[in-house]
Every structure is written in structure tokens, then in C-alpha cells.
Amino acid sequence: MLRFKMFAEVKFNREIDLSKDYISLGGFEMVMGEHCIHFDFENYSADIDRVDPCKLNAEFASPDDKCFEDLHTVTEEMLKNITDIPEFFIYLERKDDDNYLKPVSLEKLYFEVDRDDKFINIDVPKNVCDSATLATDATF
């Protein structure tokens, strides 16, 4: 199986306050060439961007190939040919106020592929990120 990590930058409608806002990114569907692959990762970490506190920078490691067996079919070439992101799931705990957090855009998405301990980055094109469907559990 291909060894890779995924990195994402997600922008929200307001500044993120991790003492009040619960955010968890996970559960993805991407069209890679002729394949539609559903996947997730076992490890996830995220931090608020230092320049723009409306952005969350996330790192995903250890692709979950037990729950998502299609990951065994993913190749480096497939990651280079992502043409659509029908679902980029973001779990948000919605607070009962008018200033709830809402994802606005997927600003950046890239993969880091491990080639025998030499890492290469594969950027997802900006137009694909711009058209990504940011799904949440809350109804807006």
C-alpha cells in the first residue's frame, strides 16, 4: 500500500476559538482519475493558522485501510489526478448562538508521499479545492 499523509487548510466564517469551538476533520471522498475513493485516517492533528485565525491547518497520517479497503488501490498517479472532492467532512459541535462556526473554503490540500524515506509533495489543484463540498453534521 502507498504510504502517504494529507495536509489541508480550511477557512471558516470567523476566527476559531479552540476553547469554545470543537472541530474534527475526517471522512473524505475524492475522484481520482476514473475511481471514486472514500477514505479516512487514523491520526489527525490541527492548529489555528498563525497569520489568519479563521484558518485551520490540519495533518492526517496513517490512512485507515482497515475500514476503507479502497486505499489499497490508491497509487501516486491517482493522487496526482484528483479532479473532484464530492465530500470533505468536517464535524462541528454547533453552539446555540448566532455566531456559529461554518466552513467557507478548502484553501489548500496536498499529499506527502513516502518513496523509500524520500518524500514528495503532490498538490491538489486550486480549482479542485475551490469546488470541494465541505460537509458538516450541522444543518445550516
N, CA, C and O atoms as a GROMACS GRO file, in nm:
protein
  560
    1MET      N    1   0.085  -0.119   0.000
    1MET     CA    2   0.000   0.000   0.000
    1MET      C    3   0.089   0.125   0.000
    1MET      O    4   0.194   0.129   0.064
    2LEU      N    5   0.045   0.225  -0.073
    2LEU     CA    6   0.114   0.353  -0.080
    2LEU      C    7   0.113   0.420   0.057
    2LEU      O    8   0.009   0.425   0.123
    3ARG      N    9   0.227   0.469   0.101
    3ARG     CA   10   0.236   0.539   0.229
    3ARG      C   11   0.230   0.689   0.202
    3ARG      O   12   0.311   0.744   0.128
    4PHE      N   13   0.131   0.754   0.264
    4PHE     CA   14   0.116   0.898   0.242
    4PHE      C   15   0.048   0.964   0.360
    4PHE      O   16  -0.018   0.899   0.441
    5LYS      N   17   0.066   1.096   0.368
    5LYS     CA   18  -0.004   1.183   0.462
    5LYS      C   19  -0.083   1.283   0.380
    5LYS      O   20  -0.056   1.303   0.261
    6MET      N   21  -0.180   1.346   0.442
    6MET     CA   22  -0.256   1.451   0.376
    6MET      C   23  -0.252   1.576   0.464
    6MET      O   24  -0.257   1.568   0.587
    7PHE      N   25  -0.243   1.690   0.399
    7PHE     CA   26  -0.242   1.819   0.468
    7PHE      C   27  -0.350   1.907   0.407
    7PHE      O   28  -0.367   1.911   0.285
    8ALA      N   29  -0.423   1.979   0.494
    8ALA     CA   30  -0.532   2.064   0.446
    8ALA      C   31  -0.533   2.196   0.522
    8ALA      O   32  -0.494   2.204   0.639
    9GLU      N   33  -0.580   2.298   0.453
    9GLU     CA   34  -0.603   2.429   0.514
    9GLU      C   35  -0.748   2.464   0.485
    9GLU      O   36  -0.787   2.479   0.370
   10VAL      N   37  -0.827   2.478   0.592
   10VAL     CA   38  -0.970   2.507   0.579
   10VAL      C   39  -0.998   2.643   0.641
   10VAL      O   40  -0.955   2.673   0.752
   11LYS      N   41  -1.070   2.725   0.566
   11LYS     CA   42  -1.107   2.858   0.615
   11LYS      C   43  -1.251   2.855   0.667
   11LYS      O   44  -1.339   2.792   0.607
   12PHE      N   45  -1.273   2.924   0.779
   12PHE     CA   46  -1.405   2.932   0.840
   12PHE      C   47  -1.457   3.074   0.835
   12PHE      O   48  -1.383   3.166   0.801
   13ASN      N   49  -1.584   3.093   0.869
   13ASN     CA   50  -1.650   3.222   0.857
   13ASN      C   51  -1.608   3.323   0.964
   13ASN      O   52  -1.639   3.442   0.954
   14ARG      N   53  -1.538   3.276   1.065
   14ARG     CA   54  -1.492   3.367   1.171
   14ARG      C   55  -1.367   3.307   1.235
   14ARG      O   56  -1.326   3.195   1.204
   15GLU      N   57  -1.307   3.384   1.325
   15GLU     CA   58  -1.190   3.334   1.396
   15GLU      C   59  -1.227   3.210   1.478
   15GLU      O   60  -1.335   3.200   1.535
   16ILE      N   61  -1.134   3.115   1.481
   16ILE     CA   62  -1.154   2.990   1.554
   16ILE      C   63  -1.106   3.010   1.697
   16ILE      O   64  -0.999   3.066   1.722
   17ASP      N   65  -1.187   2.964   1.791
   17ASP     CA   66  -1.150   2.968   1.932
   17ASP      C   67  -1.160   2.824   1.984
   17ASP      O   68  -1.269   2.776   2.014
   18LEU      N   69  -1.047   2.756   1.994
   18LEU     CA   70  -1.047   2.614   2.031
   18LEU      C   71  -1.096   2.589   2.174
   18LEU      O   72  -1.123   2.474   2.210
   19SER      N   73  -1.106   2.693   2.255
   19SER     CA   74  -1.164   2.674   2.388
   19SER      C   75  -1.317   2.665   2.381
   19SER      O   76  -1.381   2.617   2.475
   20LYS      N   77  -1.374   2.712   2.269
   20LYS     CA   78  -1.520   2.709   2.253
   20LYS      C   79  -1.564   2.625   2.134
   20LYS      O   80  -1.673   2.567   2.136
   21ASP      N   81  -1.482   2.618   2.030
   21ASP     CA   82  -1.521   2.550   1.906
   21ASP      C   83  -1.459   2.410   1.899
   21ASP      O   84  -1.338   2.394   1.913
   22TYR      N   85  -1.544   2.310   1.877
   22TYR     CA   86  -1.494   2.175   1.857
   22TYR      C   87  -1.498   2.146   1.707
   22TYR      O   88  -1.604   2.153   1.645
   23ILE      N   89  -1.382   2.113   1.650
   23ILE     CA   90  -1.370   2.086   1.506
   23ILE      C   91  -1.294   1.956   1.489
   23ILE      O   92  -1.190   1.935   1.551
   24SER      N   93  -1.346   1.869   1.405
   24SER     CA   94  -1.275   1.746   1.371
   24SER      C   95  -1.297   1.719   1.223
   24SER      O   96  -1.410   1.705   1.177
   25LEU      N   97  -1.188   1.711   1.149
   25LEU     CA   98  -1.196   1.683   1.007
   25LEU      C   99  -1.174   1.534   0.986
   25LEU      O  100  -1.083   1.475   1.046
   26GLY      N  101  -1.256   1.472   0.902
   26GLY     CA  102  -1.236   1.330   0.875
   26GLY      C  103  -1.350   1.272   0.795
   26GLY      O  104  -1.466   1.304   0.818
   27GLY      N  105  -1.316   1.188   0.700
   27GLY     CA  106  -1.413   1.128   0.610
   27GLY      C  107  -1.411   1.203   0.479
   27GLY      O  108  -1.463   1.314   0.468
   28PHE      N  109  -1.350   1.142   0.378
   28PHE     CA  110  -1.327   1.211   0.253
   28PHE      C  111  -1.370   1.124   0.136
   28PHE      O  112  -1.362   1.001   0.141
   29GLU      N  113  -1.416   1.190   0.032
   29GLU     CA  114  -1.447   1.124  -0.095
   29GLU      C  115  -1.382   1.207  -0.203
   29GLU      O  116  -1.406   1.328  -0.215
   30MET      N  117  -1.299   1.140  -0.283
   30MET     CA  118  -1.230   1.211  -0.390
   30MET      C  119  -1.234   1.130  -0.518
   30MET      O  120  -1.221   1.007  -0.516
   31VAL      N  121  -1.251   1.201  -0.628
   31VAL     CA  122  -1.246   1.137  -0.759
   31VAL      C  123  -1.102   1.147  -0.807
   31VAL      O  124  -1.047   1.256  -0.825
   32MET      N  125  -1.044   1.029  -0.828
   32MET     CA  126  -0.904   1.018  -0.871
   32MET      C  127  -0.903   0.946  -1.004
   32MET      O  128  -0.913   0.823  -1.009
   33GLY      N  129  -0.890   1.022  -1.112
   33GLY     CA  130  -0.898   0.960  -1.244
   33GLY      C  131  -1.037   0.903  -1.264
   33GLY      O  132  -1.136   0.976  -1.260
   34GLU      N  133  -1.045   0.773  -1.285
   34GLU     CA  134  -1.175   0.708  -1.305
   34GLU      C  135  -1.230   0.643  -1.178
   34GLU      O  136  -1.332   0.576  -1.182
   35HIS      N  137  -1.162   0.663  -1.066
   35HIS     CA  138  -1.202   0.600  -0.940
   35HIS      C  139  -1.256   0.702  -0.842
   35HIS      O  140  -1.202   0.813  -0.830
   36CYS      N  141  -1.362   0.665  -0.771
   36CYS     CA  142  -1.414   0.747  -0.662
   36CYS      C  143  -1.375   0.673  -0.533
   36CYS      O  144  -1.424   0.563  -0.508
   37ILE      N  145  -1.289   0.733  -0.454
   37ILE     CA  146  -1.233   0.667  -0.336
   37ILE      C  147  -1.284   0.736  -0.209
   37ILE      O  148  -1.277   0.858  -0.196
   38HIS      N  149  -1.336   0.655  -0.116
   38HIS     CA  150  -1.374   0.702   0.017
   38HIS      C  151  -1.261   0.663   0.111
   38HIS      O  152  -1.211   0.550   0.105
   39PHE      N  153  -1.221   0.755   0.198
   39PHE     CA  154  -1.113   0.721   0.289
   39PHE      C  155  -1.111   0.812   0.411
   39PHE      O  156  -1.179   0.914   0.418
   40ASP      N  157  -1.030   0.770   0.507
   40ASP     CA  158  -1.008   0.847   0.628
   40ASP      C  159  -0.871   0.808   0.682
   40ASP      O  160  -0.803   0.723   0.626
   41PHE      N  161  -0.832   0.870   0.792
   41PHE     CA  162  -0.701   0.846   0.852
   41PHE      C  163  -0.719   0.811   0.999
   41PHE      O  164  -0.819   0.847   1.061
   42GLU      N  165  -0.622   0.741   1.052
   42GLU     CA  166  -0.626   0.704   1.194
   42GLU      C  167  -0.576   0.816   1.284
   42GLU      O  168  -0.616   0.823   1.400
   43ASN      N  169  -0.489   0.901   1.233
   43ASN     CA  170  -0.432   1.010   1.314
   43ASN      C  171  -0.459   1.145   1.249
   43ASN      O  172  -0.445   1.162   1.128
   44TYR      N  173  -0.498   1.239   1.333
   44TYR     CA  174  -0.534   1.373   1.287
   44TYR      C  175  -0.487   1.474   1.390
   44TYR      O  176  -0.505   1.454   1.510
   45SER      N  177  -0.427   1.583   1.343
   45SER     CA  178  -0.393   1.694   1.431
   45SER      C  179  -0.417   1.824   1.355
   45SER      O  180  -0.407   1.828   1.232
   46ALA      N  181  -0.447   1.929   1.429
   46ALA     CA  182  -0.475   2.057   1.364
   46ALA      C  183  -0.440   2.172   1.456
   46ALA      O  184  -0.445   2.160   1.579
   47ASP      N  185  -0.405   2.284   1.393
   47ASP     CA  186  -0.372   2.406   1.466
   47ASP      C  187  -0.432   2.524   1.392
   47ASP      O  188  -0.451   2.521   1.270
   48ILE      N  189  -0.460   2.629   1.468
   48ILE     CA  190  -0.507   2.753   1.407
   48ILE      C  191  -0.389   2.817   1.336
   48ILE      O  192  -0.277   2.820   1.388
   49ASP      N  193  -0.414   2.869   1.217
   49ASP     CA  194  -0.310   2.936   1.139
   49ASP      C  195  -0.260   3.060   1.215
   49ASP      O  196  -0.338   3.133   1.275
   50ARG      N  197  -0.130   3.081   1.212
   50ARG     CA  198  -0.069   3.194   1.285
   50ARG      C  199  -0.099   3.329   1.221
   50ARG      O  200  -0.107   3.430   1.290
   51VAL      N  201  -0.117   3.330   1.090
   51VAL     CA  202  -0.142   3.456   1.019
   51VAL      C  203  -0.290   3.489   1.014
   51VAL      O  204  -0.329   3.604   1.034
   52ASP      N  205  -0.373   3.388   0.987
   52ASP     CA  206  -0.517   3.408   0.974
   52ASP      C  207  -0.590   3.315   1.070
   52ASP      O  208  -0.601   3.195   1.042
   53PRO      N  209  -0.641   3.365   1.184
   53PRO     CA  210  -0.707   3.280   1.284
   53PRO      C  211  -0.842   3.225   1.238
   53PRO      O  212  -0.909   3.154   1.314
   54CYS      N  213  -0.884   3.255   1.116
   54CYS     CA  214  -1.004   3.194   1.058
   54CYS      C  215  -0.970   3.062   0.989
   54CYS      O  216  -1.060   2.990   0.945
   55LYS      N  217  -0.841   3.030   0.978
   55LYS     CA  218  -0.797   2.910   0.908
   55LYS      C  219  -0.747   2.804   1.005
   55LYS      O  220  -0.685   2.833   1.107
   56LEU      N  221  -0.777   2.679   0.970
   56LEU     CA  222  -0.730   2.564   1.044
   56LEU      C  223  -0.636   2.485   0.954
   56LEU      O  224  -0.673   2.451   0.841
   57ASN      N  225  -0.515   2.457   1.002
   57ASN     CA  226  -0.419   2.377   0.929
   57ASN      C  227  -0.418   2.237   0.989
   57ASN      O  228  -0.395   2.220   1.109
   58ALA      N  229  -0.444   2.137   0.906
   58ALA     CA  230  -0.459   2.000   0.954
   58ALA      C  231  -0.361   1.905   0.888
   58ALA      O  232  -0.324   1.922   0.772
   59GLU      N  233  -0.320   1.806   0.965
   59GLU     CA  234  -0.233   1.700   0.915
   59GLU      C  235  -0.300   1.566   0.945
   59GLU      O  236  -0.346   1.543   1.057
   60PHE      N  237  -0.304   1.480   0.845
   60PHE     CA  238  -0.365   1.348   0.857
   60PHE      C  239  -0.259   1.243   0.827
   60PHE      O  240  -0.189   1.251   0.726
   61ALA      N  241  -0.246   1.144   0.916
   61ALA     CA  242  -0.146   1.040   0.897
   61ALA      C  243  -0.210   0.903   0.918
   61ALA      O  244  -0.319   0.893   0.974
   62SER      N  245  -0.144   0.800   0.873
   62SER     CA  246  -0.188   0.662   0.886
   62SER      C  247  -0.324   0.638   0.822
   62SER      O  248  -0.425   0.626   0.891
   63PRO      N  249  -0.328   0.632   0.688
   63PRO     CA  250  -0.454   0.604   0.620
   63PRO      C  251  -0.520   0.478   0.676
   63PRO      O  252  -0.454   0.376   0.698
   64ASP      N  253  -0.650   0.486   0.700
   64ASP     CA  254  -0.726   0.377   0.762
   64ASP      C  255  -0.768   0.275   0.656
   64ASP      O  256  -0.879   0.282   0.602
   65ASP      N  257  -0.679   0.181   0.627
   65ASP     CA  258  -0.707   0.081   0.523
   65ASP      C  259  -0.790  -0.036   0.575
   65ASP      O  260  -0.830  -0.122   0.497
   66LYS      N  261  -0.814  -0.040   0.705
   66LYS     CA  262  -0.900  -0.147   0.759
   66LYS      C  263  -1.047  -0.116   0.733
   66LYS      O  264  -1.124  -0.204   0.694
   67CYS      N  265  -1.085   0.007   0.754
   67CYS     CA  266  -1.224   0.048   0.730
   67CYS      C  267  -1.248   0.086   0.584
   67CYS      O  268  -1.361   0.078   0.535
   68PHE      N  269  -1.143   0.129   0.515
   68PHE     CA  270  -1.156   0.176   0.378
   68PHE      C  271  -1.059   0.097   0.290
   68PHE      O  272  -0.948   0.142   0.261
   69GLU      N  273  -1.102  -0.019   0.248
   69GLU     CA  274  -1.015  -0.110   0.172
   69GLU      C  275  -0.973  -0.055   0.037
   69GLU      O  276  -0.872  -0.099  -0.019
   70ASP      N  277  -1.048   0.041  -0.018
   70ASP     CA  278  -1.010   0.102  -0.146
   70ASP      C  279  -0.874   0.171  -0.139
   70ASP      O  280  -0.810   0.194  -0.242
   71LEU      N  281  -0.830   0.203  -0.019
   71LEU     CA  282  -0.699   0.267  -0.004
   71LEU      C  283  -0.586   0.179  -0.058
   71LEU      O  284  -0.481   0.229  -0.096
   72HIS      N  285  -0.608   0.049  -0.061
   72HIS     CA  286  -0.507  -0.042  -0.115
   72HIS      C  287  -0.487  -0.022  -0.265
   72HIS      O  288  -0.384  -0.061  -0.320
   73THR      N  289  -0.584   0.040  -0.330
   73THR     CA  290  -0.575   0.060  -0.475
   73THR      C  291  -0.515   0.196  -0.512
   73THR      O  292  -0.482   0.219  -0.629
   74VAL      N  293  -0.501   0.286  -0.415
   74VAL     CA  294  -0.454   0.422  -0.443
   74VAL      C  295  -0.306   0.419  -0.481
   74VAL      O  296  -0.223   0.357  -0.414
   75THR      N  297  -0.276   0.488  -0.590
   75THR     CA  298  -0.138   0.499  -0.638
   75THR      C  299  -0.097   0.647  -0.636
   75THR      O  300  -0.181   0.736  -0.622
   76GLU      N  301   0.029   0.670  -0.650
   76GLU     CA  302   0.080   0.807  -0.659
   76GLU      C  303   0.017   0.879  -0.778
   76GLU      O  304  -0.017   0.996  -0.769
   77GLU      N  305   0.003   0.809  -0.887
   77GLU     CA  306  -0.057   0.867  -1.008
   77GLU      C  307  -0.202   0.909  -0.983
   77GLU      O  308  -0.246   1.011  -1.034
   78MET      N  309  -0.276   0.829  -0.905
   78MET     CA  310  -0.414   0.865  -0.871
   78MET      C  311  -0.418   0.993  -0.789
   78MET      O  312  -0.504   1.078  -0.812
   79LEU      N  313  -0.327   1.008  -0.694
   79LEU     CA  314  -0.323   1.130  -0.612
   79LEU      C  315  -0.290   1.252  -0.697
   79LEU      O  316  -0.333   1.363  -0.666
   80LYS      N  317  -0.215   1.231  -0.803
   80LYS     CA  318  -0.181   1.342  -0.894
   80LYS      C  319  -0.297   1.380  -0.984
   80LYS      O  320  -0.294   1.485  -1.050
   81ASN      N  321  -0.401   1.297  -0.988
   81ASN     CA  322  -0.512   1.320  -1.080
   81ASN      C  323  -0.646   1.332  -1.008
   81ASN      O  324  -0.746   1.277  -1.053
   82ILE      N  325  -0.647   1.404  -0.897
   82ILE     CA  326  -0.774   1.430  -0.827
   82ILE      C  327  -0.847   1.540  -0.902
   82ILE      O  328  -0.795   1.650  -0.921
   83THR      N  329  -0.968   1.509  -0.945
   83THR     CA  330  -1.045   1.603  -1.026
   83THR      C  331  -1.169   1.657  -0.955
   83THR      O  332  -1.230   1.754  -1.001
   84ASP      N  333  -1.207   1.594  -0.843
   84ASP     CA  334  -1.328   1.638  -0.773
   84ASP      C  335  -1.320   1.590  -0.628
   84ASP      O  336  -1.264   1.484  -0.599
   85ILE      N  337  -1.377   1.670  -0.538
   85ILE     CA  338  -1.388   1.633  -0.397
   85ILE      C  339  -1.535   1.645  -0.358
   85ILE      O  340  -1.578   1.748  -0.308
   86PRO      N  341  -1.613   1.536  -0.382
   86PRO     CA  342  -1.756   1.541  -0.350
   86PRO      C  343  -1.786   1.553  -0.201
   86PRO      O  344  -1.893   1.602  -0.164
   87GLU      N  345  -1.692   1.508  -0.115
   87GLU     CA  346  -1.715   1.525   0.028
   87GLU      C  347  -1.583   1.541   0.103
   87GLU      O  348  -1.492   1.459   0.092
   88PHE      N  349  -1.577   1.649   0.179
   88PHE     CA  350  -1.468   1.675   0.272
   88PHE      C  351  -1.539   1.702   0.403
   88PHE      O  352  -1.586   1.813   0.428
   89PHE      N  353  -1.548   1.598   0.488
   89PHE     CA  354  -1.634   1.606   0.606
   89PHE      C  355  -1.567   1.678   0.722
   89PHE      O  356  -1.451   1.654   0.754
   90ILE      N  357  -1.643   1.768   0.784
   90ILE     CA  358  -1.597   1.845   0.898
   90ILE      C  359  -1.702   1.834   1.008
   90ILE      O  360  -1.814   1.882   0.993
   91TYR      N  361  -1.663   1.768   1.118
   91TYR     CA  362  -1.754   1.760   1.232
   91TYR      C  363  -1.739   1.886   1.315
   91TYR      O  364  -1.629   1.924   1.355
   92LEU      N  365  -1.852   1.952   1.340
   92LEU     CA  366  -1.854   2.073   1.422
   92LEU      C  367  -1.958   2.054   1.531
   92LEU      O  368  -2.069   2.007   1.507
   93GLU      N  369  -1.919   2.093   1.652
   93GLU     CA  370  -2.018   2.096   1.758
   93GLU      C  371  -2.078   2.235   1.756
   93GLU      O  372  -2.012   2.334   1.790
   94ARG      N  373  -2.201   2.242   1.716
   94ARG     CA  374  -2.266   2.371   1.699
   94ARG      C  375  -2.316   2.425   1.833
   94ARG      O  376  -2.384   2.355   1.909
   95LYS      N  377  -2.282   2.549   1.860
   95LYS     CA  378  -2.326   2.616   1.982
   95LYS      C  379  -2.458   2.689   1.951
   95LYS      O  380  -2.486   2.724   1.837
   96ASP      N  381  -2.536   2.708   2.054
   96ASP     CA  382  -2.665   2.776   2.038
   96ASP      C  383  -2.648   2.927   2.044
   96ASP      O  384  -2.688   2.992   2.141
   97ASP      N  385  -2.587   2.981   1.940
   97ASP     CA  386  -2.576   3.126   1.930
   97ASP      C  387  -2.573   3.164   1.782
   97ASP      O  388  -2.569   3.077   1.695
   98ASP      N  389  -2.576   3.291   1.755
   98ASP     CA  390  -2.579   3.339   1.617
   98ASP      C  391  -2.441   3.344   1.553
   98ASP      O  392  -2.429   3.372   1.434
   99ASN      N  393  -2.338   3.316   1.630
   99ASN     CA  394  -2.202   3.327   1.579
   99ASN      C  395  -2.139   3.189   1.562
   99ASN      O  396  -2.021   3.170   1.592
  100TYR      N  397  -2.218   3.093   1.513
  100TYR     CA  398  -2.167   2.958   1.499
  100TYR      C  399  -2.061   2.950   1.389
  100TYR      O  400  -2.059   3.028   1.294
  101LEU      N  401  -1.974   2.853   1.406
  101LEU     CA  402  -1.864   2.831   1.313
  101LEU      C  403  -1.912   2.755   1.190
  101LEU      O  404  -1.986   2.658   1.201
  102LYS      N  405  -1.870   2.801   1.075
  102LYS     CA  406  -1.911   2.739   0.949
  102LYS      C  407  -1.792   2.738   0.853
  102LYS      O  408  -1.727   2.840   0.835
  103PRO      N  409  -1.763   2.621   0.790
  103PRO     CA  410  -1.654   2.619   0.692
  103PRO      C  411  -1.691   2.698   0.568
  103PRO      O  412  -1.804   2.693   0.520
  104VAL      N  413  -1.593   2.773   0.517
  104VAL     CA  414  -1.616   2.857   0.400
  104VAL      C  415  -1.547   2.799   0.276
  104VAL      O  416  -1.606   2.796   0.168
  105SER      N  417  -1.422   2.754   0.292
  105SER     CA  418  -1.349   2.704   0.176
  105SER      C  419  -1.234   2.612   0.216
  105SER      O  420  -1.180   2.621   0.326
  106LEU      N  421  -1.199   2.526   0.123
  106LEU     CA  422  -1.079   2.445   0.133
  106LEU      C  423  -0.972   2.523   0.059
  106LEU      O  424  -0.969   2.525  -0.064
  107GLU      N  425  -0.885   2.586   0.135
  107GLU     CA  426  -0.786   2.676   0.078
  107GLU      C  427  -0.670   2.603   0.011
  107GLU      O  428  -0.617   2.646  -0.091
  108LYS      N  429  -0.632   2.490   0.071
  108LYS     CA  430  -0.516   2.417   0.021
  108LYS      C  431  -0.530   2.271   0.062
  108LYS      O  432  -0.578   2.240   0.171
  109LEU      N  433  -0.485   2.182  -0.027
  109LEU     CA  434  -0.483   2.039   0.003
  109LEU      C  435  -0.366   1.978  -0.071
  109LEU      O  436  -0.348   1.999  -0.191
  110TYR      N  437  -0.285   1.902   0.002
  110TYR     CA  438  -0.175   1.832  -0.064
  110TYR      C  439  -0.142   1.704   0.010
  110TYR      O  440  -0.178   1.686   0.126
  111PHE      N  441  -0.074   1.616  -0.060
  111PHE     CA  442  -0.032   1.487  -0.006
  111PHE      C  443   0.119   1.483  -0.001
  111PHE      O  444   0.188   1.542  -0.084
  112GLU      N  445   0.169   1.412   0.098
  112GLU     CA  446   0.312   1.386   0.110
  112GLU      C  447   0.328   1.235   0.096
  112GLU      O  448   0.283   1.158   0.181
  113VAL      N  449   0.393   1.193  -0.012
  113VAL     CA  450   0.409   1.051  -0.041
  113VAL      C  451   0.549   1.008   0.000
  113VAL      O  452   0.648   1.075  -0.030
  114ASP      N  453   0.555   0.896   0.069
  114ASP     CA  454   0.682   0.840   0.116
  114ASP      C  455   0.735   0.743   0.011
  114ASP      O  456   0.680   0.635  -0.009
  115ARG      N  457   0.843   0.783  -0.055
  115ARG     CA  458   0.911   0.697  -0.153
  115ARG      C  459   1.043   0.654  -0.092
  115ARG      O  460   1.146   0.719  -0.111
  116ASP      N  461   1.041   0.544  -0.020
  116ASP     CA  462   1.163   0.492   0.044
  116ASP      C  463   1.235   0.600   0.124
  116ASP      O  464   1.354   0.624   0.106
  117ASP      N  465   1.159   0.664   0.213
  117ASP     CA  466   1.208   0.770   0.302
  117ASP      C  467   1.251   0.897   0.229
  117ASP      O  468   1.319   0.982   0.287
  118LYS      N  469   1.212   0.911   0.103
  118LYS     CA  470   1.225   1.037   0.030
  118LYS      C  471   1.082   1.084   0.006
  118LYS      O  472   1.003   1.013  -0.056
  119PHE      N  473   1.051   1.202   0.054
  119PHE     CA  474   0.913   1.248   0.049
  119PHE      C  475   0.893   1.344  -0.067
  119PHE      O  476   0.974   1.433  -0.092
  120ILE      N  477   0.782   1.325  -0.137
  120ILE     CA  478   0.744   1.418  -0.244
  120ILE      C  479   0.605   1.473  -0.213
  120ILE      O  480   0.520   1.402  -0.158
  121ASN      N  481   0.582   1.597  -0.248
  121ASN     CA  482   0.453   1.660  -0.228
  121ASN      C  483   0.374   1.658  -0.358
  121ASN      O  484   0.427   1.680  -0.466
  122ILE      N  485   0.245   1.630  -0.343
  122ILE     CA  486   0.153   1.634  -0.456
  122ILE      C  487   0.042   1.732  -0.419
  122ILE      O  488  -0.038   1.705  -0.329
  123ASP      N  489   0.037   1.844  -0.488
  123ASP     CA  490  -0.065   1.945  -0.464
  123ASP      C  491  -0.192   1.912  -0.540
  123ASP      O  492  -0.188   1.872  -0.656
  124VAL      N  493  -0.306   1.929  -0.473
  124VAL     CA  494  -0.435   1.919  -0.541
  124VAL      C  495  -0.459   2.056  -0.604
  124VAL      O  496  -0.442   2.158  -0.537
  125PRO      N  497  -0.497   2.060  -0.731
  125PRO     CA  498  -0.517   2.189  -0.799
  125PRO      C  499  -0.614   2.281  -0.726
  125PRO      O  500  -0.712   2.236  -0.667
  126LYS      N  501  -0.586   2.410  -0.730
  126LYS     CA  502  -0.667   2.511  -0.661
  126LYS      C  503  -0.813   2.506  -0.705
  126LYS      O  504  -0.903   2.520  -0.622
  127ASN      N  505  -0.839   2.485  -0.835
  127ASN     CA  506  -0.979   2.481  -0.881
  127ASN      C  507  -1.054   2.362  -0.822
  127ASN      O  508  -1.175   2.370  -0.801
  128VAL      N  509  -0.985   2.252  -0.796
  128VAL     CA  510  -1.048   2.135  -0.734
  128VAL      C  511  -1.079   2.166  -0.588
  128VAL      O  512  -1.187   2.132  -0.539
  129CYS      N  513  -0.986   2.229  -0.518
  129CYS     CA  514  -1.010   2.269  -0.379
  129CYS      C  515  -1.126   2.367  -0.370
  129CYS      O  516  -1.211   2.356  -0.282
  130ASP      N  517  -1.129   2.464  -0.462
  130ASP     CA  518  -1.236   2.565  -0.462
  130ASP      C  519  -1.374   2.504  -0.480
  130ASP      O  520  -1.472   2.557  -0.428
  131SER      N  521  -1.383   2.393  -0.553
  131SER     CA  522  -1.514   2.332  -0.578
  131SER      C  523  -1.547   2.219  -0.481
  131SER      O  524  -1.650   2.153  -0.497
  132ALA      N  525  -1.462   2.195  -0.381
  132ALA     CA  526  -1.486   2.087  -0.284
  132ALA      C  527  -1.614   2.110  -0.206
  132ALA      O  528  -1.647   2.224  -0.171
  133THR      N  529  -1.685   2.002  -0.180
  133THR     CA  530  -1.806   2.010  -0.098
  133THR      C  531  -1.764   1.988   0.048
  133THR      O  532  -1.723   1.879   0.087
  134LEU      N  533  -1.775   2.094   0.127
  134LEU     CA  534  -1.741   2.088   0.269
  134LEU      C  535  -1.867   2.048   0.345
  134LEU      O  536  -1.956   2.131   0.368
  135ALA      N  537  -1.873   1.922   0.384
  135ALA     CA  538  -1.992   1.869   0.451
  135ALA      C  539  -1.974   1.878   0.602
  135ALA      O  540  -1.864   1.855   0.653
  136THR      N  541  -2.081   1.912   0.672
  136THR     CA  542  -2.079   1.916   0.818
  136THR      C  543  -2.198   1.838   0.870
  136THR      O  544  -2.289   1.805   0.795
  137ASP      N  545  -2.196   1.809   0.998
  137ASP     CA  546  -2.309   1.738   1.058
  137ASP      C  547  -2.423   1.832   1.089
  137ASP      O  548  -2.537   1.788   1.107
  138ALA      N  549  -2.395   1.960   1.096
  138ALA     CA  550  -2.498   2.058   1.130
  138ALA      C  551  -2.573   2.102   1.005
  138ALA      O  552  -2.516   2.105   0.896
  139THR      N  553  -2.697   2.135   1.020
  139THR     CA  554  -2.776   2.186   0.910
  139THR      C  555  -2.772   2.337   0.915
  139THR      O  556  -2.813   2.399   1.013
  140PHE      N  557  -2.723   2.396   0.807
  140PHE     CA  558  -2.712   2.542   0.805
  140PHE      C  559  -2.819   2.601   0.717
  140PHE      O  560  -2.826   2.723   0.701
   0.00000   0.00000   0.00000
